């Protein structure tokens, strides 16, 4: 990828220490460009992100250091920032421009530039927390050996023509053991009726009939919320069994063929990536 050649305006790191300061200007520039490349590669698919998440992406703990990198990229015209209204105030976001997308695509992989660019006026304040939450989870997944992260709102089509999704997960990804897992970031709860009539039947269909994934993991904001989420799923499955639903028969058959392990799991935002580590099946 050809990328972002440019001088760093100020040499050194005013807030650095003799141990952290990179004194060689060439090495310093190389590190600076590497950070720009990571940011552009992230925004190439995510379109926009928050400073906190971008700091994780490039491994910078100091806001001043991050702002320096972002400021340079904005001067080059590859990204821009804006403050978008959210409940209780504003959220600063940095997003990719047309010029940035043109630089981000890889000629050697026969890629074409994405048409998606940062448009602050089209961002939903109600969905922003959810979107940024999924971005943080994606970063966590990359650090813990997960792969193939695929957002299901991007180019995922129904199996039949003219069919509409009643429900679909937020993400489909692969855990370190090779299991394909559908992830739902559940920041707000649905009614038991919706879990019974839409959510669970949709997941069972994708698992048992279309073989799109093997497990479903609901991720909640806190440990307390995971307990509520488990109760909702348990009650929804009880109602499906009480109605002699074909959904539960399909799921039971699938579980038996898969060795009887847990198909559905619930985790918190802090521990979700470790749901299968060192735990017996529930």
Residue pairs with C-beta under 8 A, 6 or more apart in sequence:
1 37
1 41
1 103
1 104
1 106
2 103
3 33
3 36
3 37
3 40
3 103
4 33
4 36
4 37
4 40
4 73
4 76
4 78
4 103
5 33
6 33
6 72
6 75
6 76
7 29
8 28
8 29
8 32
8 68
8 72
9 72
10 68
11 25
11 28
12 21
12 23
12 28
13 20
13 21
13 22
13 65
14 64
15 62
15 64
15 65
22 28
22 31
32 69
32 72
35 58
35 60
35 69
36 69
36 72
36 73
36 78
38 57
38 58
39 54
39 57
39 58
39 69
39 70
39 73
39 79
39 94
40 73
40 78
40 79
40 96
40 100
40 103
40 104
41 104
42 49
42 54
42 57
43 49
43 79
43 94
43 95
43 96
43 100
43 104
43 118
44 96
44 100
44 101
44 104
44 105
44 114
45 114
46 135
46 138
47 95
47 96
47 116
47 117
47 118
48 93
48 94
48 95
48 96
48 118
48 123
49 57
49 93
49 94
49 95
49 132
49 135
50 91
50 92
50 93
50 94
50 132
50 135
51 63
51 66
51 67
51 70
51 92
51 94
53 132
53 135
53 136
53 139
54 66
54 70
54 94
55 61
55 63
55 66
56 136
56 139
57 139
58 66
58 69
60 66
60 69
70 79
70 81
70 94
73 79
73 100
74 80
74 81
76 99
77 97
77 99
77 100
78 96
78 97
78 99
78 100
78 103
79 94
79 95
79 96
79 97
79 100
79 118
80 94
80 95
80 97
80 118
81 92
81 93
81 94
81 95
82 92
82 93
82 95
82 118
82 120
83 90
83 91
83 92
83 93
84 90
84 91
84 93
84 120
84 123
84 125
84 128
85 125
86 125
86 128
86 129
87 125
91 128
93 118
93 120
93 123
94 118
95 117
95 118
95 119
95 120
96 104
96 116
96 117
96 118
97 117
97 118
98 113
98 117
100 117
101 113
101 114
101 115
101 116
101 117
102 113
104 113
104 114
105 111
105 112
105 113
105 114
129 187
130 170
130 185
130 187
133 185
133 187
133 269
134 151
134 170
134 171
134 185
136 269
137 171
137 183
137 185
137 219
137 269
137 272
137 273
138 149
138 171
140 272
140 273
141 147
141 149
141 173
141 273
142 149
144 176
144 273
144 274
145 175
145 176
146 173
146 174
146 175
146 176
146 273
147 173
147 174
148 172
148 173
148 174
149 171
149 173
150 156
150 171
150 172
150 173
151 170
151 171
152 168
152 169
152 170
152 171
152 172
153 168
153 170
156 168
158 164
158 165
159 210
165 202
166 198
166 201
166 202
167 198
167 199
167 202
167 203
168 202
169 182
169 183
169 184
169 203
169 213
169 216
170 183
170 184
170 185
171 182
171 183
171 185
172 180
172 181
172 182
172 183
172 212
172 213
173 180
173 181
173 183
174 180
174 181
175 181
175 273
175 276
177 276
179 214
179 215
179 276
180 212
180 213
180 214
180 215
181 213
181 214
181 215
181 216
181 217
182 203
182 206
182 212
182 213
182 215
182 216
182 217
183 216
183 217
183 219
183 272
184 216
184 217
184 218
184 219
185 219
186 218
186 219
186 220
186 225
186 229
187 220
187 221
189 228
189 229
189 232
190 199
190 232
192 232
192 235
192 236
192 239
195 232
195 233
195 235
195 236
196 236
196 239
196 240
199 236
200 233
200 236
200 237
200 240
200 247
201 240
201 245
201 247
203 216
203 264
204 247
204 250
204 251
204 254
206 212
206 213
207 213
207 214
207 216
207 251
207 254
207 263
208 250
208 251
208 253
208 254
209 250
214 258
214 263
215 262
215 263
215 264
215 265
216 263
216 264
216 265
217 264
217 265
217 266
217 267
217 272
217 275
218 226
218 229
218 233
218 264
218 265
218 266
218 267
219 266
219 267
219 268
219 269
219 272
220 226
220 228
220 229
220 266
220 267
220 268
220 269
221 268
221 269
222 268
222 269
223 268
225 268
226 266
226 267
226 268
229 266
230 266
233 264
233 266
237 248
240 247
240 248
241 248
251 263
254 263
255 261
255 263
260 281
261 281
262 281
262 282
265 275
265 276
265 282
267 273
267 274
267 275
